[in-house]
């Protein structure tokens, strides 16, 4: 048996396979989730995984989960991220998922989701904010994080992404160092995540998932704001897809 978890996010789509075959990969989501789902199916076929086979079970989650027409089950992001985070961090933990569209804080106790919060529709505390600002600074997200680690924080006061971008344009016009602007961007996102976390008691172990989960610098900044260690996770961006794959195993 092969158990496939597919997490179609707003920016990237993640796939995890478990069972007789084990692998994972990421592709850009693009503008159409249905086309992304078809691209994933073709990618799986290239790995000799036949979605139509009764030996393959697929669970879909994420922003575009309903677009995966060949999924055996569709499960909410919270459930899948909780399951994936539990697998990565143990029975009791808090999962902070900084995604492209939203940020989630999920508490897991004894392997079960006991509470969660999501940010509002504003992108200021999400990966999208960093993506927009990285584009403005003409760097990749990873390059922005690297710049931030060497800079001194310039405060970005605007909570709106559009107004914050204007602030950055002004800083650029004033000749501020790019490293310092990048540090301000990272500090701003971490501050928004901190406010969300402040609305719920955190577990002793806190892990970061989502697109920034491999960033030690972002975890360090967030840890300082929360006054509690936040652990980076190399497989953190796959937490939702991993949880979906684990739940696929339970469909038998």
N, C-alpha and C positions, 0 to 999 in steps of 0.2 A: 504493500500500500504506500501511496505517496500523499502526503497531506500538505496542501498549498494554502498559505495565507496571503491575501492580496489587500494592501492598504493604499487606496487611491486618495492621496492628499491633494491639496489645492495647488501645490508646487511640484512635488515629486511623488512618484508611486513606487511603493516598496513591495517586494515579493520574497517570501521565505518558504522553502520546501523542507519538509521533515519526513522521516520514515525510511523507505528503501533508498531514496535519493535525498541528499541534503545539500542545499545551496541557497544563496540569496543574491538579489540584484535590485538595482534602482534604475528607473527611467523617468524622464520629465513627464509631467502630467499633460502638458499642452493645453489647448483651448477646449478640447472635447473629451470628456471622460469615457465615452463609449469607444472612441477611437483608441484611447489609451488602453482600455480593456482588451480590445482586439490586438493591439501591439504586444501586450503581455502574453496573450494566447499564442501569438506567432513566436515570441521569444521562447516560451515554454516548449513549443513544438520543435524548435531548433535544438532544444536540450533533450529531445526524444521523450517528452512528457505529453501524452495524449489526454487532453481534458475530457474527452468523451468516454474514456475508459472507466469501468466501474472500480478500478483499482486506484483512481485518483479522486480525492475529495477536496473541494475548494470552498473556502470561507472568505467572504469579502467584507471589508470594513472601510472606514474613512469617508471623506467628503464625497467621493464619487462611487460609493459602494453599490448603489442601486443600478449602476451602469454595467456591472459585471454580470451579464446575462447568463453566463455558464456556471455561476456560483451555486453550490448546493445549499448554502445558507448565507444570509446577510446578517451581520451582528454589529451592534453599535460600537463606536470608537472607545467609549469609556470602558466597556466590558473587555474589549480586546487589549487596550493599553494596560488595564489592570492585570490581566492575565500575563501579558508579556513582561510587565514590570515585576510582577511576583516571581516569574521565572528568572529574571536577571538579578533581583536583589533579595529574594527570600520572602518568608511568610508575612512580615510586617514592614511596610515601607511607605514613603510618600513619593509619588511620581510627579515630577514637574515636566510637562511636555510643552516645549515651545515650538509650535508649528507655524506653517506659513500663513494660515488663516486665523488661528486662535491659539490661546494658551490654556492648558488644562492643569489643574492640580488634583491629584487622585490619591486618596488614602486607602491603603490595603492593610487589613488585619487578618491574620490567620488565613491568608490566601484569598480573602474576599474583599471586594470593594465596599468600603463603609461610608464613603463620602467623596464628593468631588465638587469642584468649582470651575467655571469657565469665564474667561474675560468677556467684556462686551464686544460689540462689533468693531470698535476702533482697532486699528492695526498697530498702534503705538507700542504695545507690549508683545509683539510677535516677530517671527522671522521675516515677515514681509517688510516691516519697518527697516530692519537691517539691510535687506535686499535693496530697498529703494535708496537708502543712504549710501550703500556701497556703489550703486550705479552712479550716484551723484559725484562720488569721489573717484570714479573711474577705476575701481578695484573690484575683485571678487569678494564674497563674504569672508572666506578664509583669510584673504589678504587684509581685509578691514580689521578682523580680530587680531591678526599679527601686529598691525599698526597700533591698535589700541593698547596692546600689552607694553608698548614702548612710550606711550603718550601720557600727558597729564590731562585730567578731565576738564573739558570746557562744558559748563552746564548748558543743557538744552531744555528750556523751560516749557516749550509748547507740547501739549498732549496730543495735538492733531498732527498726523504725518505730514500733511501739506504745509502747515505753518512751521513745523520742525525743519522741513526741507528748506524753507525760506531762511530760517535761522542759519542753517549750514551754508547756504549761498552767501549770506552776509559775512559769516566767518571767513569763508574763502576769499571774499572781496577785501577783507581786512588783512589778509596775508597770514592768518593763523596756520600753525603747523598741521599737516594732514593727520599726523599721529594723535595730536590733541583733540582734533575734531572726532576722529574714530573712537577715541577713549570716551568722549562725551556721548556718542551714539550707544556704545555698549553699556555705559553707566545708566543711560536713560531707559533702555529696555530692561535691564536688571532691576531698576527701581520700580517699574510697572509690575514686573513679576513679583517683586517683594510685596507690593500692596495687595495683590491677589492672594498670596500665601498668608498674609496677615489676617485673612478672614476665616482661617481654619487652622486648628492645631496640627502641627506636623509630627510625623513619626520620628523615631530616633535616627533611622536611616533614610536619607533623602537622595534620590537619583535624578539625573537629568536625561530626558529622552527628546526625540525630535531632531531637527537638522543641526542644532548647536550642541548636541549631546557629547560630541568628541572634543569639544573646546575646553581645555583646562583653564584658559584665561577667563572665559565667561563663567565657568563654575566658581573660580576664585572670587570674581567680583560679586556674584550672587551669594556666595557663602558669607562674604563680609557683610553684606546687607542684611542677610537673615540671621547672622551670628550663629550659624549652624552649617556644618560641612555639607556641601552638595557634591555628589560624586559624578564625574563624567562617565559615560558608558560608550565603549566603542561600537556596540551593537544597538545603541539607544535609538537611533533613527528607525530601526526595524522593530521597535517594541510592539506597535500595532499589528504589523504583519506576522510577527512571531506569535503574539497572542491569538491571532486568527488561525494560524497553523496548529497551535496547541488545541484550540477549541474544535478544529476539524477532526482531530483524533478522537474527540468525544462524541462525534456523530454516529460512530459505529454502534 
